[in-house]
Amino acid sequence: MTTPQDSAPAPQVWPTLRARDARHLIRFLVDAFGFEETVVHGDGDVVHHAQLAWPLGGGIMLGSARDTPDDPWPVQPGTTGCYVVTFDPDALHARAVAAGAEITDPPHDTDYGSRDFAARDPEGNRWNFGTYRGEPRGS
């Protein structure tokens, strides 16, 4: 018997963030950075769970901030920072600028061989995009 998990992608790291206006943040991340909306569960303006896929693999999860003392995931909006691998940071930078993203560090070459740029989303989260794919694992 096949289950939905049988066709799921291999395990990955999924940063998770909260937003004051989750639906607006989802639209921004799709339009400015190219994330792909996979699923959004919610009621009205409240997003209980959203998943945005990154075209090269992995993605992020997010939901509306909850102003309750029993919040099981009390991550404050605007406190997340992510590095996201892209093959073409210059084209992604142009897309982000066209969508009104706040660029905090323009495209540049790093001393470790990456091409990067950084931006801040409307919630205040910091995003760094670049070609650096990490160092190979040791044996």
SVG drawing of the C-alpha trace seen along z (x, -y; Angstrom):
<svg xmlns="http://www.w3.org/2000/svg" viewBox="-12 -48 51 50">
<polyline fill="none" stroke="black" stroke-width="0.4" points="0.0,0.0 1.3,-3.5 1.1,-6.3 1.5,-10.0 4.8,-9.9 6.1,-7.3 6.1,-10.1 7.4,-12.8 10.9,-14.3 13.9,-13.2 14.3,-14.7 15.5,-18.3 15.8,-21.3 12.7,-23.5 13.1,-26.9 9.9,-27.9 8.7,-31.4 5.8,-33.4 4.2,-36.5 1.9,-39.3 0.3,-39.2 1.1,-35.7 -1.0,-35.9 0.9,-39.1 4.2,-37.5 3.4,-34.4 2.5,-36.6 5.8,-38.6 8.0,-35.5 6.4,-34.0 6.5,-37.2 9.8,-38.6 12.0,-35.6 10.3,-32.8 9.2,-30.4 6.3,-28.2 3.1,-28.0 2.5,-24.4 -0.2,-24.5 -1.9,-27.1 -4.3,-26.1 -6.2,-28.8 -9.3,-30.7 -9.7,-34.2 -6.6,-36.3 -5.2,-33.6 -2.8,-31.1 -2.4,-28.0 0.2,-26.3 1.7,-27.2 4.4,-25.5 6.4,-27.2 8.8,-25.1 12.1,-26.4 12.6,-25.3 16.0,-23.8 14.7,-21.7 13.5,-22.2 11.5,-25.2 10.0,-27.1 7.0,-26.7 5.1,-29.6 2.0,-30.7 0.3,-33.6 1.8,-34.8 -0.3,-34.0 -0.8,-36.4 -1.5,-33.8 0.6,-32.6 0.1,-29.0 1.6,-29.4 3.4,-26.1 5.8,-27.8 6.5,-31.3 8.8,-32.5 8.5,-36.3 7.8,-37.7 10.8,-39.2 13.4,-37.2 14.4,-34.6 17.4,-34.6 17.9,-32.1 20.6,-31.4 19.1,-30.1 21.0,-28.6 20.3,-29.9 22.0,-29.3 21.4,-32.9 21.6,-35.5 21.7,-38.4 18.4,-37.5 16.9,-36.8 18.1,-40.2 16.4,-41.9 13.2,-40.0 13.3,-41.0 14.0,-44.7 11.1,-44.7 8.8,-43.3 9.8,-46.0 12.1,-44.0 14.4,-45.9 17.9,-45.0 20.3,-45.1 23.4,-44.0 23.6,-44.3 25.0,-41.4 28.7,-40.8 31.3,-38.2 32.6,-36.7 36.1,-35.6 34.9,-32.0 33.7,-31.9 30.0,-32.7 27.9,-35.3 25.4,-36.7 22.9,-39.4 20.8,-40.0 17.3,-41.4 14.7,-41.9 11.0,-40.9 8.1,-43.0 8.1,-41.2 11.8,-42.0 13.2,-38.5 16.6,-38.5 17.3,-36.5 20.6,-35.9 20.7,-34.3 23.8,-33.0 25.6,-30.3 27.5,-28.8 26.2,-25.2 28.2,-24.5 31.4,-22.5 31.4,-18.7 30.9,-16.5 34.0,-14.8 34.4,-11.1"/>
</svg>
